[in-house]
Amino acid sequence: MRYYKDRNGDITLILENIMLSRNEDVPRFIEFFENKIKEGEIKSTTKFEKSKGKIKPLPDEKKKAKKQLDKMKNKKNDKNGGGNLEDL
């Protein structure tokens, strides 16, 4: 609620500001704010109406982690299975 109020309803970056948020949470967050508007706890704003369709998704962390792991494996294979302190 504070995030919504502080940004006058602009929720474009909400996923980056709520800990442990995932891209799949977007519909739930929008529904939450829409319910609060219906209940009269917060007011609908032009920024909310515009931004709810433009929420910036979080990067896919699983893809990033797999890419990094593959990179590390390739580096290790290039050295014939050996490693050194630089690999740490």
C-alpha positions as CSV (number, residue, x, y, z in Angstrom):
1,M,0.0,0.0,0.0
2,R,2.8,2.4,0.9
3,Y,4.5,1.7,-2.4
4,Y,1.3,2.5,-4.3
5,K,0.8,5.7,-2.3
6,D,4.4,6.9,-2.5
7,R,4.4,6.5,-6.3
8,N,0.9,7.9,-6.9
9,G,-0.2,4.5,-8.2
10,D,2.7,3.9,-10.6
11,I,3.4,0.2,-10.2
12,T,5.8,-0.2,-13.1
13,L,8.7,-1.3,-10.8
14,I,6.7,-3.1,-8.1
15,L,8.4,-6.4,-8.6
16,E,11.8,-4.8,-7.9
17,N,10.5,-3.3,-4.7
18,I,8.7,-6.2,-3.0
19,M,11.0,-8.8,-1.6
20,L,10.7,-12.3,-3.0
21,S,8.4,-11.2,-5.8
22,R,8.3,-13.2,-9.0
23,N,6.9,-12.4,-12.4
24,E,4.0,-14.7,-11.8
25,D,2.9,-12.4,-8.9
26,V,1.9,-9.6,-11.2
27,P,-1.8,-10.6,-11.7
28,R,-2.1,-11.0,-7.9
29,F,-0.6,-7.6,-7.2
30,I,-2.9,-5.9,-9.7
31,E,-5.9,-7.7,-8.2
32,F,-4.9,-6.6,-4.7
33,F,-4.7,-2.9,-5.7
34,E,-8.0,-3.1,-7.7
35,N,-9.7,-4.6,-4.7
36,K,-8.3,-1.9,-2.4
37,I,-9.6,0.7,-4.9
38,K,-13.1,-0.9,-4.9
39,E,-13.1,-1.0,-1.1
40,G,-12.1,2.7,-1.0
41,E,-8.8,2.3,0.8
42,I,-6.9,3.8,-2.0
43,K,-7.8,6.0,-5.0
44,S,-7.4,4.9,-8.6
45,T,-4.9,7.1,-10.4
46,T,-4.1,7.7,-14.1
47,K,-0.6,6.4,-13.3
48,F,-2.0,3.1,-12.0
49,E,-4.2,2.6,-15.0
50,K,-1.3,3.2,-17.4
51,S,1.3,1.3,-15.4
52,K,-0.6,-1.9,-14.6
53,G,-0.1,-3.0,-18.1
54,K,3.6,-2.0,-18.2
55,I,5.1,-3.7,-15.2
56,K,8.8,-4.4,-15.7
57,P,9.4,-8.1,-15.4
58,L,12.3,-9.4,-13.3
59,P,15.1,-11.1,-15.2
60,D,14.9,-14.9,-15.4
61,E,17.3,-15.9,-12.7
62,K,17.2,-19.6,-13.5
63,K,18.4,-18.9,-17.1
64,K,21.2,-16.6,-15.8
65,A,22.3,-19.2,-13.2
66,K,22.3,-22.0,-15.9
67,K,24.3,-19.9,-18.3
68,Q,26.9,-19.1,-15.6
69,L,27.1,-22.8,-14.6
70,D,27.6,-23.8,-18.2
71,K,30.3,-21.2,-18.6
72,M,32.1,-22.5,-15.5
73,K,31.9,-26.1,-16.8
74,N,33.2,-25.1,-20.2
75,K,36.1,-23.3,-18.6
76,K,36.9,-26.3,-16.4
77,N,36.8,-28.6,-19.5
78,D,39.1,-26.3,-21.4
79,K,41.7,-27.0,-18.7
80,N,41.4,-30.8,-19.0
81,G,39.6,-31.1,-15.8
82,G,42.1,-29.3,-13.7
83,G,41.5,-26.2,-11.9
84,N,43.5,-23.5,-10.2
85,L,42.9,-20.8,-7.6
86,E,41.6,-18.4,-10.2
87,D,38.6,-20.7,-10.7
88,L,37.6,-20.2,-7.1
